[in-house]
């Protein structure tokens, strides 16, 4: 399949300790490859624009809307899910895998670790 050329490989990819088949990636490597992935934040609106902010370029799909939106995930691009600590986003990745999507990853440590590492954040309203 020639669509594989849009997929992004992560050296830091490691098995998530709680969800079988879900892989976590490191924030620093995501920052390096951020323009090559689809970033989906699964937190609530007030968290997205709140204290921790969100990763520039990410889109907000709250976890409770994922079942109705999962079919819109790109199959030809790597998708990285983000949340506050990495738990809800791991659930989103697991749900996506169960629905036939293979190129989904979880951001280890979520926005807490992202902020701790002083990586870029945005606090304005989400892009739809």
C-alpha positions as CSV (number, residue, x, y, z in Angstrom):
1,X,0.0,0.0,0.0
2,X,1.5,3.3,-1.0
3,X,-0.5,5.2,1.7
4,X,2.1,4.0,4.2
5,X,4.3,6.9,3.1
6,X,2.2,9.3,5.3
7,X,2.8,7.3,8.4
8,X,5.3,8.5,11.0
9,X,7.7,6.2,12.8
10,X,8.5,7.0,16.5
11,X,11.7,5.6,18.0
12,X,10.2,6.2,21.5
13,X,7.2,4.0,20.9
14,X,6.6,1.7,23.9
15,X,3.7,-0.6,25.0
16,X,1.3,1.2,27.3
17,X,1.2,-0.5,30.7
18,X,-2.6,-0.5,30.9
19,X,-4.0,-1.0,27.4
20,X,-2.9,-3.9,25.3
21,X,-2.0,-3.0,21.8
22,X,-1.7,0.8,22.7
23,X,1.7,2.4,22.3
24,X,2.9,5.5,24.0
25,X,5.4,8.0,22.5
26,X,7.6,10.6,24.2
27,X,6.6,14.3,24.2
28,X,10.0,15.4,22.9
29,X,9.9,13.1,19.9
30,X,6.3,14.2,19.2
31,X,7.5,17.8,19.2
32,X,10.1,16.9,16.5
33,X,7.6,15.2,14.3
34,X,4.5,17.3,15.1
35,X,3.9,18.4,11.5
36,X,3.6,14.8,10.4
37,X,0.8,13.6,12.6
38,X,-2.9,14.4,13.3
39,X,-3.1,15.5,17.0
40,X,-6.4,14.9,18.8
41,X,-6.9,16.2,22.3
42,X,-9.7,14.2,24.1
43,X,-10.0,16.5,27.2
44,X,-13.0,18.8,28.0
45,X,-13.2,22.2,26.4
46,X,-12.3,24.0,29.7
47,X,-9.2,21.9,30.0
48,X,-8.2,22.5,26.4
49,X,-8.2,26.3,26.9
50,X,-7.3,26.1,30.7
51,X,-4.2,26.1,32.8
52,X,-2.3,23.4,30.9
53,X,-3.3,24.7,27.5
54,X,-3.1,22.5,24.4
55,X,-0.5,21.6,21.8
56,X,-0.6,24.0,18.9
57,X,-2.2,22.3,15.9
58,X,-4.2,19.9,18.0
59,X,-8.0,19.5,17.5
60,X,-10.4,19.0,20.4
61,X,-12.6,15.8,20.3
62,X,-13.8,15.2,23.8
63,X,-13.5,11.5,24.7
64,X,-17.3,11.2,24.9
65,X,-17.7,12.3,21.3
66,X,-15.1,9.8,20.0
67,X,-17.7,7.0,19.2
68,X,-19.5,9.3,16.8
69,X,-16.3,10.8,15.3
70,X,-14.0,7.7,15.1
71,X,-14.9,7.1,11.4
72,X,-13.4,10.5,10.6
73,X,-9.9,9.5,11.7
74,X,-7.5,9.5,8.9
75,X,-6.3,6.0,7.9
76,X,-3.4,7.4,5.9
77,X,-1.8,9.4,8.7
78,X,-0.5,8.7,12.1
79,X,-2.9,9.9,14.8
80,X,-1.6,10.9,18.3
81,X,-4.2,11.2,21.1
82,X,-3.5,13.7,24.0
83,X,-5.1,14.3,27.4
84,X,-4.1,15.6,30.8
85,X,-2.0,12.7,32.0
86,X,-2.2,10.0,29.3
87,X,-5.0,7.9,30.6
88,X,-8.0,9.2,28.6
89,X,-5.9,9.4,25.5
90,X,-4.8,5.8,26.0
91,X,-8.5,4.8,26.2
92,X,-9.1,6.8,23.0
93,X,-6.3,4.9,21.2
94,X,-7.6,1.6,22.5
95,X,-11.1,2.5,21.3
96,X,-9.7,3.5,17.9
97,X,-7.8,0.2,17.6
98,X,-11.0,-1.8,18.4
99,X,-12.7,0.1,15.5
100,X,-10.1,-0.9,13.0
101,X,-7.6,2.0,13.1
102,X,-4.0,0.9,13.4
103,X,-1.9,4.0,13.2
104,X,-2.9,5.5,16.5
105,X,-0.6,6.4,19.4
106,X,-0.8,7.9,22.9
107,X,1.2,10.8,24.2
108,X,2.9,9.5,27.4
109,X,2.3,11.8,30.4
110,X,-0.2,14.0,28.5
111,X,-0.2,17.7,28.9
112,X,1.2,17.4,32.4
113,X,4.5,16.1,31.1
114,X,4.4,18.3,28.0
115,X,4.2,21.4,30.2
116,X,6.9,20.0,32.6
117,X,9.2,19.7,29.6
118,X,8.4,23.3,28.6
119,X,7.2,22.4,25.2
120,X,5.0,24.9,23.3
121,X,1.4,25.4,24.4
122,X,-1.5,27.4,23.3
123,X,-4.5,28.5,25.4
124,X,-6.9,30.0,23.0
125,X,-10.1,28.5,21.6
126,X,-9.8,25.2,19.7
127,X,-9.8,24.9,15.9
128,X,-12.8,22.8,14.8
